[in-house]
Amino acid sequence: MPRILFTVTNDLTYDQRMQRICTSLSEAGYKTVLIGRKLNNSRPLNQHSFEQKRLYCFFSKTILFYIEYNIRLFFFLLFSKADAFCAIDLDTIIPNYLVSLFRNKPRVYDAHELFTEQKEIVTRKNVYRFWLGIERFAVPRFQHGYTVNLFIQEEFHRRYGVKYEMVRNLPILKPLTVTEKFAIPTIIYQGAVNEGRSFETLIPAMKKVDGQLLICGKGNFLTQAKLLAKEHKVEDKVLFKGAIEPKELRLITQQSHIGVMLFESTGLNQYYSLANRFFDYMMAGIPQLCVNYPEYAAIIKDFPFAYLINDTSSETIAVALNNLLEDVVLYESLQKNTMIARETLNWDEEEKRLIQFWKQQLL
């Protein structure tokens, strides 16, 4: 049974994409191991059909964390039984490259995003240079890989000549189990609370919306987001729920009325994104407010289940949210379309692509 090691920098608990990937490969007959890091507040790991391993680090942020984690990861990979190594994004790519080289084993790059084009990277000159250097060195040396959308696939080919496959972030098709919504009109944001996600305009917009906003997640912008809620006097309407395990999050999303799928256009990664939550809201059967960026617009053209907006100003967000909450015909039309889309835009076909890809790597 081939043994594949996957590496991330999170603590594994909330990584739905990697849980999906590792479960599918495990059920297809591969021995899969997902490796992340252990935080001081990490919850006990849930049982899955694949192995999980957390590495503890003294440092939890800044460049010191990346240096320490990559060193620890290098030695762990070096002495672990493996038939192939898979780096998830740039922050674990160097140990995978070195160990696969030393041990003469296949290596694969799974690019969840265009890492160097994130707002928190592209707007910081020295940080951008550092990660771009890593990308330029490593990606050409990973001739095999896959990514989440057509733009990133084509951009990697343009930059480095690699021809990666595409495995989209589509959720598993599951029955809807919640029949009643929250009593208060509820808008939900799920995912990392990071820079570039339009919290600077979404939170002030809630002053003009008769409802509550649930922010489910943690990230590098969480402290600023809480300060924004206080500054704009919407602490009673903007509720920070923290990171929530996937099973519970699915139920909360189904109970909500609207999802928000917002990105600033700073950086190619935001403008050409195709985020998990876009599909998670759809799978939960709720309409969503979404930026009119190319990857989302292409899907909504065929499956009109989201309300698209052309800018992320507070006024535009507030007007759009109120339209969704007040226009019953519009809301019910979008909701009906989520039910149609979820039958097609789900993990079934992506899983086949994933398994076929790994079959080719481990012939």
Buried (B, 14 or more C-beta within 10 A) or exposed (E): EBBBBBBBBBBBBBBBBBBBBBBBBBEBEBBBBBBBBBBEEBEEBEEBEBBBBBBEBEEEEEEEBBEBBBEBBBEBBEEBEBBBBBBBBBBBBBBBBBBBEEBEBBBBBBBBBBBBBBBBBBEEEEBBEBBBEBBEEBBEBBBBBBBBBBBBBBBBEEBBEBEBBBBBBBBBEEEBEBEEEBEEBBBBBBBBBBBBBBBBBBBBBBEEBEBBBBBBBBBEBBEBBBEBBEEBEBEEBBEBBEBBEBEEBBEBBBBBBBBBBBBBBBBBBBBBBBBBBBBBBBBBBBBBBBBEBBBBEEBBEEBBBBBBBEEBBBEBBBBBBBEBBEEEEBBEEBBBBBEEBBEEBBBEEBBEBBBEBBEEBEE
